[in-house]
Amino acid sequence: MSLWPRDECRIVLRPHQVVLARVSRDFTGSGWRKLVRERKVVSCKGTGVPWSSALKALEAALPEMADGCSSATVILSNHFVRYALIPWSDTLDGEKEELAYAQHIFKEMYGGDPGEWELRVSAGTGTQVASAVDTALLVALRELFIRFELDLVAIQPHLMLAYNACLDDLRHRSTWLALIENGSLCLALLLRGQWSWIRMMRIGPHWHRELPFLLSREALVANTEDNVDDVLLWAPDHTETAVDPDGRWKIRQLQPAAMPAFSPELGNRFAMYMSE
C-alpha cells in the first residue's frame, strides 16, 4: 500500500453552478504543501427543489474529477443554509440541550418542522452561530459520496468557511462581514470578535450601489451601541466591481490566506474555498 497521500476533491455547491477542484499534496524541502491540480466549473439551471439541479450536476461531474481522489470537502452556498444566533446560556446542560434550544430558536424564526433541517451549533462560549441545512440535501450528498467511495471529510456552510479562513483578521475585531453571492447577501456583525448579528437577504445586480444603504439599515435594526463602520467584503464573483463610495462605511475586500502553492491561474476568486 502506498503511503503517498491521495488527492482531495473540493466542491462548491451553488444554485446555478458547481465548482470542483482536485487538490494534491507535494513534498518539498520545507515539508508538505497543497497544490490545486485541476478545476472544473459546471453550470446548472435551478428548478424544483433549490439544490436538486446542483446535485445532479455534481453527480455527473464527480466521476471524472474524483478519479484518484480519496476524500472530499463540500462548501454549501448561503442559498442552501439558514443561520441564527444562539445566546450563550450556562443553564444548558450538554450538547443535547443546546441543540434543543437551537431548534426552538429556528422554529420561532423560520417556522416549519425543525426535523426537516439538520442543525449544527458552533463551539465555544458567548453567542454561538447555528446553521441549518435541508436534511434531504445532506442525506443525498452523503449517499453520493458513499457510492463513489469518497470519504466526505466535511460539509461547510459558506459563512463559517469565510469566518474560519479569515479568523486571524476577525479575532477580537469589531466589523461587518459582507458575503456576496449572485442574488444573495449575508451580513454579519462581530463585536470584539463575538457574533452580534446575522441577516440573509436577496440582492439584485446593482448590489454595489445598495450595499451602503443596506449596511445603514441593518446597523439601525441591530440597535447596538457600538458605532462599527468597518466592513470586510467577500465577493468572489465580482472582484472588479467597486462599491459606491459612502461617507460612513470603510469597505475593503477580504483577502483570505490561500494554501501554500495555490495555483496562480485560479486567482483570488477561488482562494477562500481552497484555504486551509
Secondary structure, DSSP 8 states (H G I E B T S, - for coil): ---S--EEEEEEE-SSEEEEEEEEEEEETTEEEEEEEEEEEEE----SSTTHHHHHHHHHHHHHHHTTEEEEEEEE-GGGEEEEEE---TT--HHHHHHHHHHHHHHHHH-S-GGGEEEEE--SSSSEEEEEEEHHHHHHHHHHHHHTT-EEEEEEEHHHHHHHHTHHHHTT--EEEEEEETTEEEEEEEETTEEEEEEEEE--TTHHHHHHHHHHHHHHHHT-SS---EEEEE-TT-TT------SS-EEEE------TT--GGGTGGGHHHH--
